[in-house]
């Protein structure tokens, strides 16, 4: 954790991470455009041979390395594993039990990204590639899904 503390305080490391995040019109998420893990989450190399799930680095920036160490799991309430926005409606501190319970509830919602037949990783890769090419491609896709499924209200 000491190395992470140094990285979170280093302006160059923080700027390098920020360059991998884009904003998409019509989305409150902050979209990761860097490397992707097997589960569809962003991966960020913060030091030589040191990688972290990208939103965990962001959580450490906002709340501190100690708060991250005390957090069992981070949940994406927006159901977007690429999201880097540490905010009560996006990336939040959680527990494995609570995160799984919320996932099961939201998975049953019509149009939920959690039931995407591509799976989390392939969906994340395709969305990441669109965000890299042109964030407007992601925005158009989100508008299309809203026309099909309507606007989903948050549960929390």
Backbone as a chain_set.jsonl record, in Angstrom:
{"seq": "XXXXXXXXXXXXXXXXXXXXXXXXXXXXXXXXXXXXXXXXXXXXXXXXXXXXXXXXXXXXXXXXXXXXXXXXXXXXXXXXXXXXXXXXXXXXXXXXXXXXXXXXXXXXXXXXXXXXXXXXXXXXXXXXXXXXXXXXXXXXXXXXXXXXXXXXXXXX", "coords": {"N": [[0.812, -1.202, 0.0], [2.069, 1.168, 0.514], [3.506, 1.904, -1.779], [1.378, 2.45, -3.475], [0.325, 4.681, -2.176], [2.348, 6.545, -2.681], [2.118, 6.719, -5.468], [-0.508, 7.722, -5.804], [-0.169, 10.259, -4.827], [1.518, 11.354, -6.669], [1.791, 13.644, -9.188], [2.322, 13.223, -11.944], [1.696, 10.497, -12.324], [-1.013, 10.484, -11.649], [-1.98, 12.233, -13.642], [-1.384, 10.704, -15.901], [-3.179, 8.576, -15.564], [-5.585, 10.022, -15.702], [-5.597, 10.77, -18.381], [-6.551, 8.544, -19.596], [-9.239, 8.522, -19.287], [-12.455, 9.354, -20.422], [-15.181, 11.604, -21.066], [-18.565, 11.054, -21.774], [-21.174, 12.262, -23.69], [-24.409, 12.5, -22.33], [-24.046, 10.551, -20.447], [-23.317, 9.925, -17.081], [-21.177, 8.581, -16.212], [-17.603, 8.166, -15.968], [-15.576, 7.248, -18.403], [-13.343, 4.585, -18.872], [-10.488, 4.173, -20.907], [-8.269, 2.651, -21.134], [-6.271, -0.297, -20.495], [-7.993, -3.476, -20.044], [-9.426, -5.662, -17.644], [-9.993, -9.216, -17.062], [-12.607, -9.332, -16.13], [-13.751, -7.117, -17.134], [-13.112, -4.669, -16.001], [-11.237, -1.599, -15.703], [-7.66, -1.531, -15.965], [-4.742, -0.396, -14.389], [-1.429, 0.53, -14.566], [0.465, 1.563, -12.064], [3.005, 1.72, -11.171], [6.278, 0.361, -11.847], [5.794, -2.91, -12.764], [3.515, -2.99, -11.171], [0.16, -3.216, -10.898], [-3.219, -2.103, -10.749], [-6.746, -2.333, -10.227], [-8.407, 0.043, -12.061], [-10.46, 1.779, -11.07], [-10.134, 1.436, -8.372], [-7.758, 2.745, -7.86], [-8.652, 5.36, -8.349], [-10.516, 5.571, -6.257], [-8.786, 5.529, -4.085], [-7.484, 7.946, -4.559], [-9.551, 9.783, -4.026], [-10.552, 9.106, -1.444], [-8.409, 8.208, 0.049], [-5.585, 6.04, 0.676], [-5.687, 4.438, 2.948], [-8.443, 4.223, 3.435], [-9.174, 2.788, 1.16], [-7.798, 0.392, 1.661], [-9.263, -0.503, 3.818], [-11.622, -1.155, 2.69], [-13.768, -3.624, 1.583], [-14.766, -4.333, -0.989], [-15.312, -2.588, -4.077], [-18.219, -1.247, -5.413], [-20.034, -0.947, -8.481], [-22.501, 1.07, -8.934], [-23.63, 2.055, -11.153], [-23.481, 0.052, -12.923], [-21.491, -0.154, -14.811], [-18.558, -1.379, -15.588], [-16.385, -0.009, -16.567], [-16.504, 2.489, -15.52], [-15.114, 5.251, -13.835], [-15.85, 7.068, -11.989], [-15.879, 8.115, -8.798], [-18.375, 8.238, -6.744], [-21.555, 8.55, -5.09], [-23.55, 7.436, -6.775], [-22.185, 5.911, -8.519], [-19.182, 4.571, -8.347], [-18.676, 2.935, -5.366], [-17.848, 2.257, -1.89], [-18.239, -1.015, -0.657], [-19.459, -4.278, 0.348], [-18.67, -7.756, -0.22], [-20.993, -9.313, -0.014], [-23.099, -7.383, -0.065], [-22.588, -6.156, -2.55], [-22.994, -8.296, -4.311], [-25.682, -8.838, -3.781], [-26.929, -6.454, -4.657], [-26.188, -6.614, -7.351], [-27.626, -8.91, -8.177], [-30.267, -8.022, -7.927], [-30.343, -5.816, -9.727], [-29.68, -7.096, -12.08], [-31.984, -8.33, -12.867], [-33.516, -6.35, -13.994], [-35.206, -4.952, -16.774], [-33.421, -4.472, -19.736], [-30.992, -4.227, -18.487], [-27.471, -3.758, -18.33], [-26.147, -5.841, -17.23], [-27.059, -8.22, -18.189], [-26.12, -8.479, -20.682], [-25.489, -10.262, -23.592], [-22.908, -10.482, -24.579], [-21.22, -10.644, -22.464], [-19.343, -9.446, -19.606], [-16.589, -8.725, -20.053], [-16.246, -8.682, -22.914], [-18.221, -6.828, -23.615], [-17.214, -4.578, -22.241], [-14.742, -4.248, -23.577], [-15.623, -3.638, -26.196], [-17.099, -1.268, -25.735], [-15.077, 0.319, -24.626], [-13.34, 0.498, -26.832], [-14.969, 1.924, -28.61], [-15.225, 4.316, -27.148], [-12.589, 5.142, -27.217], [-12.207, 5.57, -29.96], [-14.27, 7.431, -30.665], [-16.053, 9.218, -28.44], [-18.671, 9.915, -28.972], [-19.801, 7.772, -30.289], [-20.356, 5.958, -28.252], [-22.209, 7.498, -26.856], [-24.289, 7.615, -28.749], [-25.011, 4.918, -28.805], [-25.959, 4.602, -26.158], [-28.185, 6.314, -26.239], [-29.742, 4.907, -28.081], [-30.288, 2.546, -26.637], [-31.816, 3.638, -24.556], [-34.076, 4.421, -25.981], [-35.085, 1.931, -26.678], [-35.43, 0.535, -24.205], [-36.286, 2.424, -22.356], [-35.907, 4.779, -19.648], [-34.077, 3.724, -16.912], [-34.789, 3.756, -13.525], [-32.82, 4.582, -10.671], [-32.153, 2.212, -8.034], [-31.282, 2.815, -5.529]], "CA": [[0.0, 0.0, 0.0], [2.945, 2.349, 0.554], [3.783, 2.271, -3.167], [0.155, 3.058, -3.986], [0.266, 6.021, -1.594], [3.279, 7.391, -3.435], [1.559, 6.909, -6.808], [-1.692, 8.58, -5.7], [0.307, 11.615, -4.564], [2.393, 11.769, -7.761], [1.017, 14.36, -10.213], [2.508, 12.604, -13.257], [0.937, 9.242, -12.346], [-2.431, 10.864, -11.668], [-2.256, 12.785, -14.976], [-1.367, 9.58, -16.854], [-4.465, 7.892, -15.401], [-6.654, 10.908, -16.18], [-5.599, 10.76, -19.85], [-7.238, 7.33, -20.033], [-10.651, 8.681, -18.935], [-13.187, 10.292, -21.28], [-16.574, 11.884, -20.722], [-19.471, 10.729, -22.867], [-22.416, 13.035, -23.608], [-25.57, 11.705, -21.96], [-23.661, 9.565, -19.444], [-22.65, 10.497, -15.919], [-19.977, 7.779, -15.964], [-16.314, 8.586, -16.503], [-15.266, 6.026, -19.145], [-11.956, 4.151, -18.954], [-10.088, 3.808, -22.269], [-7.004, 1.928, -21.047], [-6.31, -1.767, -20.469], [-9.207, -4.055, -19.45], [-9.221, -6.943, -16.958], [-10.841, -10.325, -17.498], [-13.993, -9.082, -15.721], [-14.228, -5.905, -17.79], [-12.713, -3.46, -15.285], [-10.007, -0.983, -16.154], [-6.409, -1.902, -15.287], [-3.837, 0.746, -14.44], [-0.08, 0.288, -14.05], [0.825, 2.78, -11.336], [4.449, 1.661, -10.934], [6.876, -0.767, -12.563], [5.274, -4.224, -12.355], [2.424, -2.825, -10.207], [-1.099, -2.907, -11.562], [-4.372, -2.028, -9.861], [-8.003, -2.063, -10.915], [-8.326, 1.498, -12.227], [-11.355, 2.532, -10.196], [-9.579, 1.367, -7.012], [-6.813, 3.858, -7.795], [-9.475, 6.564, -8.211], [-11.072, 5.592, -4.9], [-7.675, 5.921, -3.207], [-7.274, 9.375, -4.769], [-10.634, 10.549, -3.404], [-10.77, 8.788, -0.029], [-7.154, 7.855, 0.699], [-5.13, 4.651, 0.572], [-6.165, 3.717, 4.131], [-9.859, 3.915, 3.21], [-9.209, 1.704, 0.183], [-7.36, -0.83, 2.337], [-10.332, -0.914, 4.738], [-12.823, -1.441, 1.903], [-13.796, -5.015, 1.123], [-14.954, -4.344, -2.438], [-15.955, -1.394, -4.615], [-19.351, -1.592, -6.267], [-20.435, -0.01, -9.537], [-23.96, 1.219, -8.913], [-24.019, 2.404, -12.517], [-23.343, -1.193, -13.682], [-20.523, 0.062, -15.883], [-17.246, -1.688, -15.017], [-15.396, 0.953, -17.064], [-16.712, 3.775, -14.851], [-14.069, 5.688, -12.908], [-16.384, 8.156, -11.172], [-16.096, 7.785, -7.389], [-19.559, 9.057, -6.459], [-22.581, 7.649, -4.535], [-24.346, 6.763, -7.804], [-21.278, 5.214, -9.427], [-18.256, 3.664, -7.651], [-18.851, 3.113, -3.921], [-17.36, 1.214, -0.99], [-19.286, -2.007, -0.421], [-18.981, -5.58, 0.81], [-18.949, -8.783, -1.227], [-22.399, -9.714, 0.118], [-23.943, -6.292, -0.539], [-22.357, -5.991, -3.981], [-23.648, -9.418, -4.994], [-27.128, -8.659, -3.636], [-27.323, -5.391, -5.576], [-26.023, -7.147, -8.704], [-28.736, -9.827, -8.458], [-31.482, -7.221, -8.101], [-30.27, -5.025, -10.968], [-29.601, -8.005, -13.222], [-33.349, -8.686, -13.251], [-34.182, -5.211, -14.619], [-35.259, -4.936, -18.232], [-32.405, -3.646, -20.368], [-29.796, -4.111, -17.654], [-26.229, -4.165, -18.995], [-25.643, -7.051, -16.581], [-27.504, -9.405, -18.93], [-25.591, -8.359, -22.042], [-25.019, -11.588, -24.027], [-21.473, -10.47, -24.874], [-20.456, -10.828, -21.236], [-18.776, -8.203, -19.074], [-15.32, -8.355, -20.676], [-16.418, -8.313, -24.322], [-18.967, -5.571, -23.621], [-16.287, -3.52, -21.833], [-13.772, -4.026, -24.655], [-16.27, -2.953, -27.311], [-17.396, 0.1, -25.319], [-13.799, 1.013, -24.486], [-12.845, 0.798, -28.173], [-15.797, 3.013, -29.14], [-14.858, 5.541, -26.428], [-11.274, 5.552, -27.732], [-12.368, 6.068, -31.328], [-15.089, 8.636, -30.622], [-17.046, 9.073, -27.367], [-20.032, 10.08, -29.495], [-20.317, 6.445, -30.635], [-20.936, 5.432, -27.016], [-23.4, 8.302, -26.586], [-25.349, 7.164, -29.664], [-25.454, 3.608, -28.323], [-26.752, 4.805, -24.953], [-29.479, 6.865, -26.662], [-30.494, 3.81, -28.706], [-30.778, 1.669, -25.57], [-32.893, 4.342, -23.84], [-35.281, 4.35, -26.821], [-35.588, 0.555, -26.627], [-35.804, 0.082, -22.857], [-36.714, 3.509, -21.48], [-34.947, 5.201, -18.625], [-34.147, 2.917, -15.687], [-34.626, 4.54, -12.309], [-31.902, 3.941, -9.72], [-32.796, 1.532, -6.922], [-30.748, 3.233, -4.234]], "C": [[0.856, 1.268, 0.0], [3.242, 2.837, -0.862], [2.568, 2.936, -3.808], [0.007, 4.481, -3.443], [1.169, 7.002, -2.31], [2.686, 7.716, -4.804], [0.366, 7.862, -6.796], [-1.293, 10.04, -5.485], [1.17, 12.178, -5.696], [1.57, 12.371, -8.906], [1.146, 13.716, -11.592], [1.708, 11.31, -13.387], [-0.548, 9.525, -12.432], [-2.815, 11.395, -13.05], [-2.284, 11.684, -16.03], [-2.673, 8.801, -16.775], [-5.601, 8.742, -15.987], [-6.734, 10.938, -17.71], [-6.318, 9.538, -20.412], [-8.747, 7.371, -19.735], [-11.276, 9.7, -19.877], [-14.6, 10.471, -20.741], [-17.406, 11.631, -21.971], [-20.759, 11.522, -22.663], [-23.582, 12.101, -23.278], [-25.275, 10.632, -20.932], [-22.963, 10.287, -18.294], [-21.39, 9.717, -15.555], [-18.746, 8.479, -16.535], [-15.694, 7.325, -17.088], [-13.764, 5.782, -19.253], [-11.637, 3.731, -20.382], [-8.758, 3.063, -22.291], [-7.21, 0.423, -21.084], [-7.537, -2.254, -19.693], [-8.855, -5.403, -18.819], [-10.156, -8.011, -17.523], [-12.308, -10.144, -17.141], [-14.534, -7.775, -16.282], [-13.888, -4.608, -17.078], [-11.42, -2.903, -15.875], [-8.818, -1.472, -15.338], [-5.438, -0.748, -15.487], [-2.505, 0.379, -13.797], [0.37, 1.584, -13.388], [2.303, 2.833, -10.976], [4.983, 0.47, -11.72], [6.382, -2.075, -11.948], [4.161, -4.136, -11.316], [1.179, -2.364, -10.943], [-2.212, -2.922, -10.521], [-5.615, -1.877, -10.733], [-8.165, -0.536, -10.909], [-9.254, 2.273, -11.299], [-10.918, 2.446, -8.73], [-8.537, 2.475, -6.82], [-7.579, 5.167, -7.592], [-10.08, 6.694, -6.821], [-9.99, 6.027, -3.918], [-7.365, 7.409, -3.362], [-8.287, 10.191, -3.984], [-10.671, 10.351, -1.89], [-9.501, 8.426, 0.738], [-6.858, 6.367, 0.614], [-5.626, 3.833, 1.76], [-7.63, 3.323, 3.976], [-10.008, 2.78, 2.196], [-8.837, 0.382, 0.845], [-8.445, -1.376, 3.264], [-11.61, -1.311, 4.005], [-12.741, -2.835, 1.313], [-13.867, -5.089, -0.403], [-15.562, -3.0, -2.838], [-17.058, -1.847, -5.554], [-19.607, -0.511, -7.292], [-21.958, 0.064, -9.535], [-24.495, 1.601, -10.286], [-23.952, 1.182, -13.445], [-22.439, -1.061, -14.894], [-19.133, -0.21, -15.325], [-16.132, -0.766, -15.52], [-15.463, 2.277, -16.31], [-15.637, 4.037, -13.809], [-14.562, 6.776, -11.962], [-16.681, 7.669, -9.754], [-17.152, 8.759, -6.888], [-20.641, 8.108, -5.958], [-23.45, 6.915, -5.562], [-23.476, 5.941, -8.759], [-20.4, 4.226, -8.661], [-18.307, 3.969, -6.152], [-18.2, 1.97, -3.143], [-18.525, 0.275, -0.682], [-18.66, -3.227, 0.244], [-19.292, -6.586, -0.287], [-20.428, -9.162, -1.2], [-23.323, -8.64, -0.445], [-23.797, -6.099, -2.051], [-23.065, -7.084, -4.781], [-25.169, -9.287, -4.927], [-27.627, -7.582, -4.606], [-27.231, -5.866, -7.028], [-27.22, -8.034, -9.077], [-30.036, -9.062, -8.688], [-31.446, -6.499, -9.436], [-30.197, -5.909, -12.207], [-30.985, -8.373, -13.739], [-34.101, -7.541, -13.938], [-34.125, -5.309, -16.141], [-34.195, -3.988, -18.777], [-31.133, -3.487, -19.563], [-28.553, -4.529, -18.439], [-25.655, -5.453, -18.398], [-26.089, -8.329, -17.282], [-27.042, -9.354, -20.386], [-25.021, -9.713, -22.47], [-23.534, -11.64, -24.385], [-20.635, -10.805, -23.649], [-19.752, -9.537, -20.856], [-17.501, -7.78, -19.809], [-15.511, -7.9, -22.117], [-17.196, -7.01, -24.455], [-18.03, -4.413, -23.295], [-15.278, -3.213, -22.939], [-14.395, -3.25, -25.805], [-16.6, -1.503, -26.96], [-16.118, 0.924, -25.175], [-13.263, 1.419, -25.858], [-13.654, 1.916, -28.823], [-15.417, 4.337, -28.48], [-13.493, 6.055, -26.883], [-11.413, 6.206, -29.099], [-13.109, 7.4, -31.333], [-16.144, 8.457, -29.529], [-18.488, 9.238, -27.84], [-20.645, 8.748, -29.948], [-20.966, 5.799, -29.42], [-22.222, 6.179, -26.705], [-24.558, 7.874, -27.474], [-25.889, 5.808, -29.232], [-26.316, 3.717, -27.076], [-28.13, 5.376, -25.29], [-30.354, 5.779, -27.281], [-31.08, 2.885, -27.646], [-31.903, 2.331, -24.774], [-34.182, 4.324, -24.645], [-35.911, 2.968, -26.728], [-36.176, 0.227, -25.258], [-36.373, 1.164, -21.964], [-35.632, 3.814, -20.459], [-35.14, 4.362, -17.381], [-33.907, 3.825, -14.484], [-33.645, 3.833, -11.38], [-32.675, 3.314, -8.567], [-32.387, 2.116, -5.585], [-30.79, 4.735, -4.093]], "O": [[0.413, 2.319, -0.462], [3.233, 4.041, -1.121], [2.71, 3.875, -4.591], [-0.393, 5.384, -4.177], [0.8, 8.157, -2.522], [2.746, 8.862, -5.249], [0.242, 8.714, -7.676], [-2.002, 10.95, -5.914], [1.514, 13.359, -5.678], [0.752, 11.684, -9.517], [0.168, 13.669, -12.337], [1.11, 11.049, -14.431], [-1.265, 8.881, -13.198], [-3.871, 11.039, -13.572], [-3.105, 11.719, -16.946], [-3.221, 8.407, -17.805], [-6.472, 8.224, -16.686], [-7.816, 11.112, -18.271], [-6.656, 9.513, -21.595], [-9.445, 6.372, -19.911], [-10.715, 10.771, -20.109], [-15.136, 9.603, -20.052], [-16.994, 11.956, -23.085], [-21.366, 11.464, -21.594], [-23.72, 11.037, -23.881], [-26.171, 9.868, -20.573], [-22.119, 11.155, -18.516], [-20.622, 10.141, -14.691], [-18.844, 9.28, -17.465], [-15.322, 6.42, -16.341], [-13.01, 6.661, -19.671], [-12.419, 3.015, -21.007], [-8.182, 2.864, -23.36], [-8.196, -0.069, -21.634], [-8.053, -1.563, -18.815], [-8.089, -6.184, -19.383], [-11.006, -7.722, -18.365], [-13.173, -10.741, -17.781], [-15.646, -7.366, -15.949], [-14.332, -3.542, -17.506], [-10.62, -3.631, -16.464], [-8.956, -1.79, -14.157], [-5.316, -0.195, -16.58], [-2.454, -0.029, -12.637], [0.624, 2.58, -14.064], [2.8, 3.867, -10.529], [4.201, -0.347, -12.207], [6.54, -2.307, -10.749], [3.888, -5.127, -10.638], [1.142, -1.282, -11.529], [-2.151, -3.661, -9.539], [-5.542, -1.354, -11.845], [-8.069, 0.093, -9.855], [-8.868, 3.324, -10.789], [-11.295, 3.301, -7.927], [-8.448, 3.07, -5.746], [-7.197, 5.989, -6.758], [-10.151, 7.792, -6.269], [-10.259, 6.816, -3.012], [-7.016, 8.065, -2.381], [-7.928, 11.181, -3.346], [-10.806, 11.317, -1.139], [-9.529, 8.348, 1.966], [-7.764, 5.543, 0.495], [-5.952, 2.656, 1.602], [-8.016, 2.213, 4.342], [-10.866, 1.912, 2.354], [-9.491, -0.635, 0.615], [-8.532, -2.587, 3.468], [-12.572, -1.755, 4.631], [-11.776, -3.185, 0.633], [-13.108, -5.829, -1.028], [-16.243, -2.355, -2.041], [-16.853, -2.727, -6.39], [-19.428, 0.678, -7.027], [-22.621, -0.812, -10.091], [-25.693, 1.478, -10.542], [-24.323, 1.27, -14.615], [-22.603, -1.774, -15.884], [-18.574, 0.651, -14.646], [-15.042, -0.753, -14.947], [-14.564, 3.107, -16.449], [-15.295, 3.165, -13.011], [-13.771, 7.347, -11.211], [-17.62, 6.903, -9.537], [-16.877, 9.933, -6.641], [-20.65, 6.947, -6.365], [-24.026, 5.874, -5.245], [-23.989, 5.343, -9.705], [-20.859, 3.125, -8.356], [-18.027, 5.086, -5.719], [-18.024, 0.868, -3.661], [-19.654, 0.718, -0.474], [-17.497, -3.211, 0.646], [-20.087, -6.304, -1.184], [-21.047, -9.316, -2.253], [-24.231, -8.946, -1.218], [-24.792, -5.899, -2.747], [-23.668, -6.806, -5.818], [-25.865, -9.587, -5.898], [-28.628, -7.779, -5.295], [-28.101, -5.554, -7.841], [-27.761, -7.913, -10.176], [-30.822, -9.429, -9.562], [-32.411, -6.558, -10.199], [-30.62, -5.49, -13.284], [-31.144, -8.693, -14.917], [-35.216, -7.745, -14.418], [-33.109, -5.705, -16.712], [-34.082, -2.845, -18.334], [-30.274, -2.684, -19.927], [-28.576, -5.543, -19.138], [-24.778, -6.08, -18.993], [-25.559, -9.405, -17.003], [-27.532, -10.113, -21.222], [-24.158, -10.259, -21.783], [-22.961, -12.725, -24.484], [-19.476, -11.203, -23.773], [-19.585, -8.643, -21.685], [-17.346, -6.608, -20.152], [-14.999, -6.851, -22.508], [-16.877, -6.179, -25.305], [-18.04, -3.389, -23.978], [-14.989, -2.047, -23.208], [-13.787, -2.32, -26.334], [-16.409, -0.606, -27.782], [-16.083, 2.092, -25.559], [-12.788, 2.54, -26.036], [-13.09, 2.765, -29.513], [-15.299, 5.359, -29.155], [-13.268, 7.264, -26.931], [-10.822, 7.252, -29.367], [-12.647, 8.375, -31.925], [-17.041, 7.627, -29.675], [-19.418, 8.759, -27.191], [-21.868, 8.61, -29.985], [-22.013, 5.162, -29.54], [-23.221, 5.564, -26.33], [-25.692, 7.779, -27.006], [-27.096, 5.575, -29.287], [-27.307, 2.998, -26.948], [-29.131, 4.971, -24.697], [-31.559, 5.733, -27.037], [-32.24, 2.484, -27.744], [-32.844, 1.654, -24.36], [-35.268, 4.224, -24.072], [-37.136, 2.844, -26.703], [-37.287, -0.294, -25.162], [-36.902, 0.851, -20.898], [-34.58, 3.175, -20.428], [-36.246, 4.291, -16.846], [-32.93, 4.572, -14.444], [-33.642, 2.604, -11.312], [-33.724, 3.819, -8.169], [-33.091, 1.923, -4.594], [-30.379, 5.27, -3.063]]}, "num_chains": 1, "name": "protein.A"}
